[in-house]
Amino acid sequence: MKTTAELNAEILSITITIGQYYPELSKYIVEMPFSSHTNYNETITLRNLYDYYSSLKSLVLHYAVSHRASSVAF
């Protein structure tokens, strides 16, 4: 599995792609809250980051297919 830094970089990359090429999808992006004082139940795990990245990727891919976008770049 990827590291936290790698997943955060991929999330940033796909978020930028959405903003540049698919701004209409921006309303579906849910920001993950972050606090340096999170308690145990609110900790962001690698799995959370991976799931969030996967959901963003799926959103873009399904949108591109349904709207016949010529290419998707991440």
Buried (B, 14 or more C-beta within 10 A) or exposed (E): EEEEEEBBEBBEBBBEBBEEBBEEBEEEBEEEEEEEEEEEEEEBEEEEBBEBBEEBBEBBEEBBEEEEEEEBEE
